[in-house]
Amino acid sequence: MYRLLLPGIRLKRWLSLGLAGMVMFSLGFALLLGIDRLWRFHQWLWRGWVQLWHEDMPAVVPTLLGTLLLVFGILLVSYSARRLIIAFTKMANPNTTVRQLVRRLLEARGGPPTVRIVGIGGGTGLSTVLRGLKEYPVELTAIVTVSDDGGSSGRLRSDFDMPPPGDLRNCLLALAETEPLMERLFLYRFPTGTGELEGHSLGNLIIAGLREMEGDFHVAIQETSRVLAVHGRVLPSANRALALRATMDDGQEVVGETAIVRYPGSVVSLAIDPPDVALLPEALVAIQEADVIIVGPGSVYSSLLPNLLIPGMAEALARSNAIKFFICNVMTQPGESDHFSAARHLEVILEHLPCPNPFHYAVVNTTPPTDEVMAVYAKHGQEYVQPDLQQLRALGVTPVTGDLLAATTQARHEPARLARCILETVATDIKWPNVLRRRDTPVERNTPSR
């Protein structure tokens, strides 16, 4: 233990401050109790008062001084204890904050089991759900599509014959509990004029580098999770890249996610290549063990269906006893969901599944964006997704509605509202209100009834 007092450790100052606080607390407590052994201190105090004010010291002065010493002693001890905790925490893991440490201690108390939630989708929509859900006592697993062939991810996919890392990077950052600088590094994109690096995301390059080092994409994602102190798991739906094949309304077959989105026509049906790609075993186990499964929000043809079309995925979803949510987009997407209503989004998903409708609930935003926001989206051919609730019920799901919009200039889900909407439904369904407690709040020791 004496090694903790060596120079440079930066603990002695806080230990000394804590010791001074304890001395002040003890002296103040003794003054308030009027302990006889402090008669010499009383005498010094009386002489000092007389010399300063030239009058007898009022009897209330020792009481007031004792109170002040007591209060300041408590403050000093509390502050020094906090600084010592921070110092030890930083020694163990420089990326860990005190709040994160408290969360982990609460989670390690051996209380009731957490709800196991699996999210299935792409990088942008799924990451929104994850950011909201990670604030609650839930065990999160994200199963992410590997069909992107555009931008930085597409270039790395082509150059290194690896799954595209961009969507997984977004989900990793959504669940990360790392320093802001690390998140900024992973989000940094090289600007125009930087040669071969132009347009590349630094986070994508790091994942690609880890994949080359480890020789396995899934292992690279696991290593990145450790670097970012991810709360939960992020899994690729398959351990290899997928290509999309779409049959358009004019009979033309278009290959590749980017080409499908840019093609001037509507998608009639979608398939993946290779058609017999293996579902990642860890993803299958996560679905089998899940209490809640969430699909969406995200692009129907480029984010959601590429996962569900992997052999075994839809069947596992149908066999699971979990509560299953489909989260509808806020706005339509050009080339994918033009003029789609909420029910049409779900209907397209169901048309491609080799099994009956597995979903219990459909989460739908019922508050249109402002006129200013709508005008911006209209320039790109996008519309507000109409919440046709009756049609959703006809498809066999229960609509879960609310004002889920973020207060920004973009028409997107607000993570906290979306998570609360989902978990309120879960809490009612399984009769377990503890799921609504945030992760830094102690939980009651009861178990879910489901």
Kinemage of the C-alpha trace (Angstrom):
@kinemage 1
@onewidth
@group {chain A} dominant
@subgroup {mainchain}
@vectorlist {calphas} color= white
{ca met a 1} P 0.000 0.000 0.000
{ca tyr a 2} L 2.892 2.377 0.720
{ca arg a 3} L 3.643 2.440 -3.029
{ca leu a 4} L 0.452 4.473 -3.479
{ca leu a 5} L 2.227 7.312 -1.655
{ca leu a 6} L 5.160 7.468 -4.061
{ca pro a 7} L 5.713 10.763 -5.939
{ca gly a 8} L 3.763 11.173 -9.176
{ca ile a 9} L 0.811 8.969 -8.166
{ca arg a 10} L -1.206 12.116 -7.275
{ca leu a 11} L -2.994 10.494 -4.375
{ca lys a 12} L -1.241 12.133 -1.389
{ca arg a 13} L -2.956 15.488 -1.926
{ca trp a 14} L -6.421 13.920 -1.790
{ca leu a 15} L -5.533 11.702 1.158
{ca ser a 16} L -4.212 14.763 3.024
{ca leu a 17} L -7.341 16.731 2.156
{ca gly a 18} L -9.513 13.885 3.403
{ca leu a 19} L -7.511 13.671 6.640
{ca ala a 20} L -7.886 17.435 7.175
{ca gly a 21} L -11.614 17.074 6.607
{ca met a 22} L -11.861 14.304 9.215
{ca val a 23} L -9.948 16.424 11.752
{ca met a 24} L -12.293 19.378 11.108
{ca phe a 25} L -15.340 17.116 11.383
{ca ser a 26} L -14.096 15.610 14.668
{ca leu a 27} L -13.295 19.021 16.173
{ca gly a 28} L -16.661 20.458 15.111
{ca phe a 29} L -18.508 17.439 16.485
{ca ala a 30} L -16.641 17.738 19.782
{ca leu a 31} L -17.453 21.469 20.052
{ca leu a 32} L -21.143 20.798 19.495
{ca leu a 33} L -21.141 18.138 22.205
{ca gly a 34} L -19.234 20.426 24.629
{ca ile a 35} L -16.607 17.790 25.482
{ca asp a 36} L -14.629 18.829 28.583
{ca arg a 37} L -11.258 17.816 27.106
{ca leu a 38} L -11.517 20.818 24.751
{ca trp a 39} L -11.317 23.327 27.632
{ca arg a 40} L -7.863 24.502 26.420
{ca phe a 41} L -9.267 25.096 22.903
{ca his a 42} L -12.172 27.025 24.439
{ca gln a 43} L -9.676 29.102 26.379
{ca trp a 44} L -7.709 29.970 23.207
{ca leu a 45} L -10.938 30.786 21.416
{ca trp a 46} L -12.091 33.051 24.281
{ca arg a 47} L -8.741 34.922 24.406
{ca gly a 48} L -8.729 35.437 20.657
{ca trp a 49} L -12.282 36.791 20.726
{ca val a 50} L -11.467 39.239 23.543
{ca gln a 51} L -8.332 40.479 21.792
{ca leu a 52} L -10.188 40.980 18.546
{ca trp a 53} L -13.505 42.414 19.747
{ca his a 54} L -12.600 43.657 23.283
{ca glu a 55} L -15.644 42.004 24.829
{ca asp a 56} L -16.639 38.666 26.310
{ca met a 57} L -17.315 35.865 23.833
{ca pro a 58} L -21.027 34.986 23.470
{ca ala a 59} L -21.881 31.417 24.444
{ca val a 60} L -23.260 30.702 20.957
{ca val a 61} L -19.862 31.159 19.229
{ca pro a 62} L -18.501 27.641 19.998
{ca thr a 63} L -21.755 26.168 18.683
{ca leu a 64} L -21.583 28.158 15.436
{ca leu a 65} L -17.894 27.347 14.986
{ca gly a 66} L -18.566 23.675 15.636
{ca thr a 67} L -21.309 23.657 13.011
{ca leu a 68} L -19.055 25.316 10.422
{ca leu a 69} L -16.204 22.899 11.125
{ca leu a 70} L -18.630 19.976 10.883
{ca val a 71} L -20.023 21.120 7.524
{ca phe a 72} L -16.655 21.969 5.983
{ca gly a 73} L -15.216 18.689 7.263
{ca ile a 74} L -17.973 16.714 5.523
{ca leu a 75} L -17.450 18.676 2.290
{ca leu a 76} L -13.687 18.093 2.332
{ca val a 77} L -14.046 14.362 3.020
{ca ser a 78} L -16.665 14.021 0.258
{ca tyr a 79} L -14.574 15.923 -2.264
{ca ser a 80} L -11.398 14.020 -1.454
{ca ala a 81} L -13.256 10.687 -1.677
{ca arg a 82} L -14.605 11.631 -5.109
{ca arg a 83} L -11.152 12.645 -6.337
{ca leu a 84} L -9.668 9.386 -5.035
{ca ile a 85} L -12.365 7.362 -6.828
{ca ile a 86} L -11.665 9.281 -10.043
{ca ala a 87} L -7.920 8.685 -9.651
{ca phe a 88} L -8.319 4.929 -9.114
{ca thr a 89} L -10.856 4.710 -11.951
{ca lys a 90} L -8.497 6.442 -14.375
{ca met a 91} L -5.694 4.109 -13.346
{ca ala a 92} L -7.857 1.083 -14.181
{ca asn a 93} L -9.314 2.492 -17.422
{ca pro a 94} L -8.586 6.025 -18.675
{ca asn a 95} L -11.835 5.994 -20.726
{ca thr a 96} L -14.114 5.279 -17.737
{ca thr a 97} L -16.013 8.019 -15.910
{ca val a 98} L -17.340 7.882 -12.354
{ca arg a 99} L -20.904 7.699 -13.691
{ca gln a 100} L -19.984 4.690 -15.822
{ca leu a 101} L -18.287 3.060 -12.838
{ca val a 102} L -21.440 3.536 -10.741
{ca arg a 103} L -23.519 2.013 -13.545
{ca arg a 104} L -21.299 -1.055 -13.718
{ca leu a 105} L -21.331 -1.494 -9.941
{ca leu a 106} L -25.126 -1.326 -9.926
{ca glu a 107} L -25.312 -3.843 -12.757
{ca ala a 108} L -22.932 -6.180 -10.895
{ca arg a 109} L -25.005 -6.240 -7.709
{ca gly a 110} L -26.656 -9.508 -8.682
{ca gly a 111} L -30.144 -8.024 -8.915
{ca pro a 112} L -32.930 -9.156 -11.214
{ca pro a 113} L -32.108 -10.231 -14.762
{ca thr a 114} L -32.169 -7.489 -17.362
{ca val a 115} L -34.392 -7.591 -20.412
{ca arg a 116} L -32.448 -8.938 -23.386
{ca ile a 117} L -33.145 -6.794 -26.431
{ca val a 118} L -31.996 -7.546 -29.967
{ca gly a 119} L -32.090 -4.813 -32.604
{ca ile a 120} L -31.947 -5.707 -36.300
{ca gly a 121} L -31.258 -3.147 -39.020
{ca gly a 122} L -28.718 -0.765 -40.526
{ca gly a 123} L -26.424 1.881 -39.164
{ca thr a 124} L -28.461 5.089 -39.034
{ca gly a 125} L -31.886 3.909 -37.895
{ca leu a 126} L -30.720 1.136 -35.586
{ca ser a 127} L -28.119 3.369 -33.926
{ca thr a 128} L -30.916 5.801 -32.999
{ca val a 129} L -32.762 3.067 -31.105
{ca leu a 130} L -29.578 1.885 -29.412
{ca arg a 131} L -28.669 5.362 -28.139
{ca gly a 132} L -31.991 5.587 -26.340
{ca leu a 133} L -32.126 2.024 -25.005
{ca lys a 134} L -28.604 1.964 -23.552
{ca glu a 135} L -29.717 4.328 -20.779
{ca tyr a 136} L -31.942 1.571 -19.314
{ca pro a 137} L -31.161 -1.723 -17.517
{ca val a 138} L -31.307 -3.828 -20.664
{ca glu a 139} L -28.867 -6.211 -22.334
{ca leu a 140} L -28.456 -4.976 -25.895
{ca thr a 141} L -27.386 -6.831 -29.024
{ca ala a 142} L -27.354 -5.158 -32.434
{ca ile a 143} L -27.443 -7.332 -35.577
{ca val a 144} L -26.298 -5.131 -38.445
{ca thr a 145} L -26.579 -5.449 -42.215
{ca val a 146} L -23.479 -6.072 -44.356
{ca ser a 147} L -24.786 -5.111 -47.814
{ca asp a 148} L -23.589 -1.495 -48.156
{ca asp a 149} L -21.501 -0.934 -51.279
{ca gly a 150} L -21.194 2.856 -51.394
{ca gly a 151} L -18.880 5.504 -49.955
{ca ser a 152} L -15.995 4.617 -47.658
{ca ser a 153} L -17.536 1.264 -46.706
{ca gly a 154} L -17.970 0.260 -50.343
{ca arg a 155} L -14.363 1.096 -51.188
{ca leu a 156} L -13.008 -0.905 -48.253
{ca arg a 157} L -15.349 -3.764 -49.136
{ca ser a 158} L -13.928 -3.841 -52.661
{ca asp a 159} L -10.273 -3.272 -51.751
{ca phe a 160} L -10.046 -5.767 -48.869
{ca asp a 161} L -12.828 -8.244 -49.766
{ca met a 162} L -14.441 -7.640 -46.386
{ca pro a 163} L -17.941 -6.780 -45.113
{ca pro a 164} L -18.670 -3.031 -45.148
{ca pro a 165} L -17.851 -1.563 -41.715
{ca gly a 166} L -19.801 1.732 -41.803
{ca asp a 167} L -23.152 0.597 -40.373
{ca leu a 168} L -21.441 -1.424 -37.653
{ca arg a 169} L -19.249 1.577 -36.780
{ca asn a 170} L -22.370 3.705 -36.243
{ca cys a 171} L -23.894 1.107 -33.926
{ca leu a 172} L -20.632 0.707 -32.007
{ca leu a 173} L -20.500 4.446 -31.387
{ca ala a 174} L -24.168 4.473 -30.353
{ca leu a 175} L -23.391 1.952 -27.594
{ca ala a 176} L -19.944 3.324 -26.717
{ca glu a 177} L -19.128 4.714 -23.289
{ca thr a 178} L -15.825 6.222 -24.325
{ca glu a 179} L -14.295 9.674 -24.213
{ca pro a 180} L -15.702 12.253 -26.685
{ca leu a 181} L -12.303 12.447 -28.394
{ca met a 182} L -12.397 8.750 -29.278
{ca glu a 183} L -15.885 9.137 -30.735
{ca arg a 184} L -14.728 12.135 -32.786
{ca leu a 185} L -11.800 10.101 -34.091
{ca phe a 186} L -14.045 7.274 -35.244
{ca leu a 187} L -16.393 9.748 -36.932
{ca tyr a 188} L -13.662 11.780 -38.619
{ca arg a 189} L -13.846 11.711 -42.410
{ca phe a 190} L -10.887 12.745 -44.539
{ca pro a 191} L -11.720 15.816 -46.656
{ca thr a 192} L -11.299 16.476 -50.356
{ca gly a 193} L -7.683 16.687 -51.463
{ca thr a 194} L -6.293 13.973 -49.183
{ca gly a 195} L -5.517 11.520 -51.993
{ca glu a 196} L -6.426 7.884 -51.430
{ca leu a 197} L -7.837 8.737 -47.996
{ca glu a 198} L -10.368 11.225 -49.399
{ca gly a 199} L -13.877 10.407 -48.172
{ca his a 200} L -12.750 7.592 -45.892
{ca ser a 201} L -13.986 7.460 -42.292
{ca leu a 202} L -11.167 6.961 -39.805
{ca gly a 203} L -13.365 4.548 -37.843
{ca asn a 204} L -13.853 2.431 -40.955
{ca leu a 205} L -10.086 2.355 -41.533
{ca ile a 206} L -9.442 1.256 -37.945
{ca ile a 207} L -11.938 -1.607 -38.276
{ca ala a 208} L -10.388 -2.585 -41.622
{ca gly a 209} L -6.939 -2.564 -40.014
{ca leu a 210} L -8.122 -4.775 -37.148
{ca arg a 211} L -9.691 -7.141 -39.637
{ca glu a 212} L -6.369 -7.453 -41.465
{ca met a 213} L -4.567 -8.027 -38.159
{ca glu a 214} L -7.015 -10.582 -36.790
{ca gly a 215} L -7.973 -12.212 -40.081
{ca asp a 216} L -11.665 -12.211 -39.167
{ca phe a 217} L -14.241 -9.424 -39.478
{ca his a 218} L -16.335 -10.511 -36.497
{ca val a 219} L -13.238 -10.602 -34.266
{ca ala a 220} L -12.312 -7.119 -35.512
{ca ile a 221} L -15.726 -5.820 -34.422
{ca gln a 222} L -15.259 -7.433 -30.997
{ca glu a 223} L -11.851 -5.781 -30.600
{ca thr a 224} L -13.312 -2.418 -31.616
{ca ser a 225} L -16.036 -2.917 -29.009
{ca arg a 226} L -13.358 -3.239 -26.338
{ca val a 227} L -11.578 -0.118 -27.533
{ca leu a 228} L -14.806 1.901 -27.361
{ca ala a 229} L -16.047 0.352 -24.069
{ca val a 230} L -19.283 -0.678 -25.781
{ca his a 231} L -22.284 -1.361 -23.539
{ca gly a 232} L -23.752 -4.421 -25.249
{ca arg a 233} L -22.820 -6.334 -28.384
{ca val a 234} L -22.655 -5.391 -32.049
{ca leu a 235} L -22.733 -8.287 -34.510
{ca pro a 236} L -22.645 -8.431 -38.298
{ca ser a 237} L -25.579 -10.472 -39.578
{ca ala a 238} L -23.076 -12.485 -41.640
{ca asn a 239} L -19.306 -12.715 -41.595
{ca arg a 240} L -19.020 -11.812 -45.264
{ca ala a 241} L -20.341 -9.077 -47.532
{ca leu a 242} L -23.726 -9.463 -49.233
{ca ala a 243} L -24.841 -8.173 -52.615
{ca leu a 244} L -28.455 -7.145 -53.254
{ca arg a 245} L -30.389 -8.166 -56.380
{ca ala a 246} L -33.597 -6.261 -57.033
{ca thr a 247} L -36.253 -6.875 -59.642
{ca met a 248} L -37.673 -3.501 -60.669
{ca asp a 249} L -41.176 -2.634 -61.830
{ca asp a 250} L -39.991 -2.570 -65.448
{ca gly a 251} L -38.646 -6.131 -65.188
{ca gln a 252} L -35.006 -5.070 -65.034
{ca glu a 253} L -32.690 -6.752 -62.506
{ca val a 254} L -30.384 -4.328 -60.698
{ca val a 255} L -27.426 -5.483 -58.589
{ca gly a 256} L -25.952 -3.546 -55.683
{ca glu a 257} L -27.457 -1.334 -52.995
{ca thr a 258} L -26.252 1.935 -54.520
{ca ala a 259} L -27.454 1.023 -58.012
{ca ile a 260} L -30.872 -0.014 -56.682
{ca val a 261} L -31.401 3.287 -54.872
{ca arg a 262} L -30.352 5.301 -57.949
{ca tyr a 263} L -32.421 3.308 -60.469
{ca pro a 264} L -35.430 5.279 -61.776
{ca gly a 265} L -38.092 2.810 -60.796
{ca ser a 266} L -39.673 0.911 -57.925
{ca val a 267} L -38.450 -2.338 -56.384
{ca val a 268} L -40.804 -5.293 -56.837
{ca ser a 269} L -38.754 -7.950 -55.070
{ca leu a 270} L -35.344 -8.297 -53.428
{ca ala a 271} L -32.856 -11.151 -53.036
{ca ile a 272} L -29.371 -11.494 -51.590
{ca asp a 273} L -26.239 -12.920 -53.166
{ca pro a 274} L -24.992 -15.435 -52.219
{ca pro a 275} L -28.450 -16.790 -51.362
{ca asp a 276} L -27.052 -19.465 -49.025
{ca val a 277} L -24.908 -17.153 -46.878
{ca ala a 278} L -24.592 -18.351 -43.271
{ca leu a 279} L -26.212 -16.380 -40.473
{ca leu a 280} L -23.603 -15.498 -37.846
{ca pro a 281} L -24.032 -18.148 -35.083
{ca glu a 282} L -23.853 -15.529 -32.322
{ca ala a 283} L -26.665 -13.612 -34.012
{ca leu a 284} L -28.844 -16.720 -34.106
{ca val a 285} L -28.236 -17.397 -30.403
{ca ala a 286} L -29.037 -13.765 -29.559
{ca ile a 287} L -32.411 -14.038 -31.337
{ca gln a 288} L -33.200 -17.325 -29.616
{ca glu a 289} L -32.446 -15.892 -26.163
{ca ala a 290} L -34.044 -12.461 -26.670
{ca asp a 291} L -36.942 -11.111 -24.614
{ca val a 292} L -37.551 -8.271 -27.093
{ca ile a 293} L -36.671 -8.069 -30.802
{ca ile a 294} L -36.771 -4.772 -32.694
{ca val a 295} L -36.614 -4.462 -36.470
{ca gly a 296} L -36.048 -0.938 -37.775
{ca pro a 297} L -36.195 1.905 -38.295
{ca gly a 298} L -34.288 1.922 -41.540
{ca ser a 299} L -34.433 1.599 -45.292
{ca val a 300} L -36.763 -1.271 -46.175
{ca tyr a 301} L -34.726 -2.665 -49.060
{ca ser a 302} L -31.168 -1.695 -48.093
{ca ser a 303} L -31.147 -1.985 -44.279
{ca leu a 304} L -33.922 -4.283 -43.043
{ca leu a 305} L -34.588 -6.925 -45.706
{ca pro a 306} L -30.890 -7.767 -46.294
{ca asn a 307} L -30.828 -9.099 -42.734
{ca leu a 308} L -34.186 -10.858 -42.840
{ca leu a 309} L -33.409 -12.595 -46.139
{ca ile a 310} L -30.399 -14.455 -44.707
{ca pro a 311} L -31.424 -18.127 -44.426
{ca gly a 312} L -32.552 -18.919 -40.908
{ca met a 313} L -33.048 -15.317 -39.776
{ca ala a 314} L -36.796 -14.989 -40.450
{ca glu a 315} L -37.461 -18.528 -39.198
{ca ala a 316} L -35.617 -17.785 -35.940
{ca leu a 317} L -37.585 -14.566 -35.624
{ca ala a 318} L -40.875 -16.442 -36.067
{ca arg a 319} L -39.944 -19.180 -33.563
{ca ser a 320} L -38.771 -16.747 -30.901
{ca asn a 321} L -41.024 -16.138 -27.897
{ca ala a 322} L -39.797 -12.548 -27.668
{ca ile a 323} L -41.980 -9.463 -27.990
{ca lys a 324} L -41.365 -8.242 -31.542
{ca phe a 325} L -41.525 -4.638 -32.696
{ca phe a 326} L -41.431 -3.187 -36.182
{ca ile a 327} L -40.419 0.486 -36.110
{ca cys a 328} L -41.628 2.491 -39.066
{ca asn a 329} L -39.657 5.312 -40.659
{ca val a 330} L -40.683 8.935 -40.223
{ca met a 331} L -40.176 9.864 -43.902
{ca thr a 332} L -40.226 7.971 -47.185
{ca gln a 333} L -36.981 7.378 -49.072
{ca pro a 334} L -36.518 8.075 -52.782
{ca gly a 335} L -36.025 4.932 -54.833
{ca glu a 336} L -37.011 2.642 -51.954
{ca ser a 337} L -40.264 3.626 -50.306
{ca asp a 338} L -41.821 6.337 -52.495
{ca his a 339} L -45.365 7.149 -51.315
{ca phe a 340} L -45.259 4.351 -48.705
{ca ser a 341} L -47.573 4.563 -45.709
{ca ala a 342} L -46.695 2.955 -42.370
{ca ala a 343} L -48.662 -0.178 -43.266
{ca arg a 344} L -47.034 -0.429 -46.687
{ca his a 345} L -43.581 -0.453 -45.042
{ca leu a 346} L -44.579 -3.468 -42.957
{ca glu a 347} L -46.415 -5.103 -45.828
{ca val a 348} L -43.294 -5.105 -48.020
{ca ile a 349} L -41.329 -6.741 -45.218
{ca leu a 350} L -43.969 -9.437 -44.766
{ca glu a 351} L -44.143 -10.142 -48.506
{ca his a 352} L -40.483 -11.183 -48.457
{ca leu a 353} L -40.620 -13.388 -45.355
{ca pro a 354} L -40.986 -17.174 -45.723
{ca cys a 355} L -43.144 -17.290 -42.616
{ca pro a 356} L -46.306 -15.657 -41.183
{ca asn a 357} L -46.163 -12.176 -39.654
{ca pro a 358} L -43.861 -12.483 -36.603
{ca phe a 359} L -44.465 -8.959 -35.264
{ca his a 360} L -46.666 -8.035 -32.313
{ca tyr a 361} L -46.331 -4.245 -32.375
{ca ala a 362} L -45.665 -1.521 -34.936
{ca val a 363} L -44.175 1.716 -33.565
{ca val a 364} L -45.401 4.718 -35.561
{ca asn a 365} L -44.721 8.420 -35.205
{ca thr a 366} L -47.989 10.359 -35.420
{ca thr a 367} L -46.637 13.921 -35.349
{ca pro a 368} L -45.817 15.415 -38.767
{ca pro a 369} L -42.643 17.505 -39.073
{ca thr a 370} L -42.962 21.277 -39.342
{ca asp a 371} L -43.779 22.884 -42.682
{ca glu a 372} L -40.207 24.172 -42.949
{ca val a 373} L -38.756 20.699 -42.483
{ca met a 374} L -41.289 19.159 -44.867
{ca ala a 375} L -40.343 21.703 -47.550
{ca val a 376} L -36.681 20.674 -47.340
{ca tyr a 377} L -37.540 16.984 -47.679
{ca ala a 378} L -39.993 17.647 -50.520
{ca lys a 379} L -37.107 18.939 -52.624
{ca his a 380} L -35.642 15.432 -52.467
{ca gly a 381} L -38.933 13.706 -53.225
{ca gln a 382} L -39.556 12.578 -49.651
{ca glu a 383} L -42.898 12.577 -47.859
{ca tyr a 384} L -44.171 12.150 -44.318
{ca val a 385} L -45.113 8.513 -43.669
{ca gln a 386} L -48.846 8.484 -43.011
{ca pro a 387} L -49.843 6.528 -39.873
{ca asp a 388} L -52.632 4.346 -41.343
{ca leu a 389} L -53.380 2.554 -38.090
{ca gln a 390} L -56.384 0.569 -39.293
{ca gln a 391} L -54.348 -0.997 -42.089
{ca leu a 392} L -51.636 -1.884 -39.578
{ca arg a 393} L -54.183 -3.657 -37.391
{ca ala a 394} L -55.408 -5.516 -40.453
{ca leu a 395} L -51.867 -6.853 -40.908
{ca gly a 396} L -52.043 -8.342 -37.424
{ca val a 397} L -50.030 -5.886 -35.331
{ca thr a 398} L -50.928 -3.483 -32.535
{ca pro a 399} L -49.920 0.114 -33.346
{ca val a 400} L -47.851 1.916 -30.698
{ca thr a 401} L -48.038 5.617 -31.421
{ca gly a 402} L -46.677 8.895 -30.116
{ca asp a 403} L -44.765 12.060 -30.845
{ca leu a 404} L -41.380 10.492 -31.529
{ca leu a 405} L -39.749 13.306 -33.503
{ca ala a 406} L -36.469 14.892 -32.501
{ca ala a 407} L -36.528 18.674 -32.134
{ca thr a 408} L -34.072 19.276 -34.992
{ca thr a 409} L -34.114 20.449 -38.573
{ca gln a 410} L -34.214 16.795 -39.660
{ca ala a 411} L -37.248 14.518 -39.497
{ca arg a 412} L -35.786 11.754 -37.366
{ca his a 413} L -36.725 9.768 -34.293
{ca glu a 414} L -35.628 11.178 -30.955
{ca pro a 415} L -33.693 8.348 -29.231
{ca ala a 416} L -35.023 8.919 -25.690
{ca arg a 417} L -38.660 9.169 -26.800
{ca leu a 418} L -38.403 6.124 -29.038
{ca ala a 419} L -36.772 4.032 -26.320
{ca arg a 420} L -39.351 5.106 -23.749
{ca cys a 421} L -42.193 4.280 -26.125
{ca ile a 422} L -40.826 0.767 -26.683
{ca leu a 423} L -40.033 0.075 -23.034
{ca glu a 424} L -43.398 1.314 -21.767
{ca thr a 425} L -44.995 -1.285 -24.027
{ca val a 426} L -42.543 -3.929 -22.816
{ca ala a 427} L -43.170 -3.023 -19.162
{ca thr a 428} L -46.915 -3.432 -19.670
{ca asp a 429} L -46.558 -6.650 -21.658
{ca ile a 430} L -44.249 -8.495 -19.240
{ca lys a 431} L -45.467 -6.626 -16.129
{ca trp a 432} L -41.978 -5.512 -15.115
{ca pro a 433} L -41.803 -1.759 -14.401
{ca asn a 434} L -38.085 -1.942 -13.479
{ca val a 435} L -37.248 -1.894 -17.177
{ca leu a 436} L -38.263 1.793 -17.177
{ca arg a 437} L -35.620 2.693 -14.589
{ca arg a 438} L -32.526 4.299 -16.046
{ca arg a 439} L -29.268 2.399 -15.671
{ca asp a 440} L -27.799 4.707 -13.008
{ca thr a 441} L -30.822 4.115 -10.707
{ca pro a 442} L -30.920 1.201 -8.221
{ca val a 443} L -33.441 -1.500 -9.140
{ca glu a 444} L -35.957 -3.352 -7.016
{ca arg a 445} L -35.340 -7.062 -6.527
{ca asn a 446} L -38.266 -8.613 -8.337
{ca thr a 447} L -38.398 -10.655 -11.523
{ca pro a 448} L -40.462 -10.332 -14.679
{ca ser a 449} L -43.615 -12.388 -14.910
{ca arg a 450} L -43.169 -13.381 -18.554
